[in-house]
Amino acid sequence: MKWPNHGGQPKRILELNGIKQEDRYFDFSANINPLGTPLVLKEQLIKTFTEFEKYPDPDYQEATKLIALHEGLQQEQVLLTNGGAEAIFLIAQMFTGKKALIIQPTFSEYERACKVYHLELSYLTLQPEKDFSFPLEKVLNKMEEVDVVFLCRPNNPTGTVVDLHDIKALLEKGTKCNTMIVVDEAFIHFLPSHIEDLSFLIEQYSNLILLRSLTKIYAIPSLRLGYIIAKPAMIDLLKRNQIPWSVNGVVTSLLPSLLTQDSFINETKTWLNRQLNDIKSELTKLDFYYSPTQVNFYLLKDQNQQDTSEQLFTFLVENNIIPRHTHNFRGLDGKFIRLAVRSEKENTYLLQTLRLWREKKC
Ligand SMILES: Cc1ncc(COP(=O)(O)O)c(C=O)c1O
């Protein structure tokens, strides 16, 4: 079967499972904010028509200034990108021909970008038997052999978060052995408030590069917006290879509103926490394994089906639920499915369907 590389392609999954185009399906395969786009953005979008006729500022002065202010950084520490995806490719390009370590299973685009720019790749794998915990010692031992480490925090697809203590240990070691640490914080806004993002470490560590996406939290994957945070010298290097006007002027004109959505983000966190608690408690009752996620998606497996999640995947699709397959996540190879947290109604329907599956199998 030719699996799509990413979630968010429900019609393709239905087609692959031989199901005629259904209009009523529930897409659990894409990890965007289930609360949707903030209303204020929808209202403002209509006013952005005037931006269609203009080229955006190629240096995105206003936008980077706003982001820097928002993050408590200098403007020179920020590079605006066309989503997190462009950030990943720009960073990989900067290490062309060098050696990278990727902690798997994780977002597949790090590997793809590294291959495009001929990086020599090595991997360490989070173990399901160890609840996908971060193998700090193994990573530290490997760091001398590589120029750059790619990490995702919170990690897609497990939803797990590397401890701040471990991050600092990597940065310290990297400072000594000249290894850069790239941390993808695309899902940072979904974390409970007591878990810190890493931007406060930028001043202290020249070997840290952070990347952000605003497409997840504001549910704007088609508008696309992201940014890189790093030391000014690094930002300069990255900028040299960026395609001109790569970020559209419509989304940059929305930035002032996007960056004042603290109450929307807090509402998302509170709502998500409640949903996650309900989902986790029901999954435990139904005897499913789920990864110890802190965000809006998780890995799921029927512990009674050791080797594959193929049957469960098909069962859900037949019930109009579109999960994310895990065939292109190294170390998972289709043994788990990934599910997004969706609206309360959809989550309830998912849990009812999983109950049916359990009853059918017992
Ligand atoms: C971990 C991670 N980083 C980056 C991206 C890309 O984000 P964007 O849509 O902003 O390009 C994704 C998209 O799924 C992702 O899962």
The ligand as a Tripos MOL2 file, in Angstrom:
@<TRIPOS>MOLECULE
LIG
   16    16     1     0     0
SMALL
NO_CHARGES

@<TRIPOS>ATOM
      1 C1          6.9580   18.3090   14.4920 C.3       1 LIG1
      2 C2          6.5710   19.1310   13.3160 C.ar      1 LIG1
      3 N1          7.3470   20.1490   12.9540 N.ar      1 LIG1
      4 C3          7.0420   20.9060   11.9000 C.ar      1 LIG1
      5 C4          5.9220   20.6560   11.1480 C.ar      1 LIG1
      6 C5          5.6320   21.5120    9.9690 C.3       1 LIG1
      7 O1          4.8520   22.5740   10.3770 O.3       1 LIG1
      8 P1          4.2620   23.6150    9.3580 P.3       1 LIG1
      9 O2          2.9170   23.1510    8.9500 O.co2     1 LIG1
     10 O3          4.2390   24.8880   10.1240 O.co2     1 LIG1
     11 O4          5.2040   23.6640    8.1990 O.co2     1 LIG1
     12 C6          5.0790   19.6040   11.4810 C.ar      1 LIG1
     13 C7          3.8910   19.3250   10.6910 C.2       1 LIG1
     14 O5          3.1850   18.3640   10.8810 O.2       1 LIG1
     15 C8          5.4160   18.8130   12.6030 C.ar      1 LIG1
     16 O6          4.6550   17.7840   12.9780 O.3       1 LIG1
@<TRIPOS>BOND
     1     1     2 1
     2     2     3 ar
     3     2    15 ar
     4     3     4 ar
     5     4     5 ar
     6     5     6 1
     7     5    12 ar
     8     6     7 1
     9     7     8 1
    10     8     9 2
    11     8    10 1
    12     8    11 1
    13    12    13 1
    14    12    15 ar
    15    13    14 2
    16    15    16 1
@<TRIPOS>SUBSTRUCTURE
     1 LIG1         1 GROUP 0 **** ****
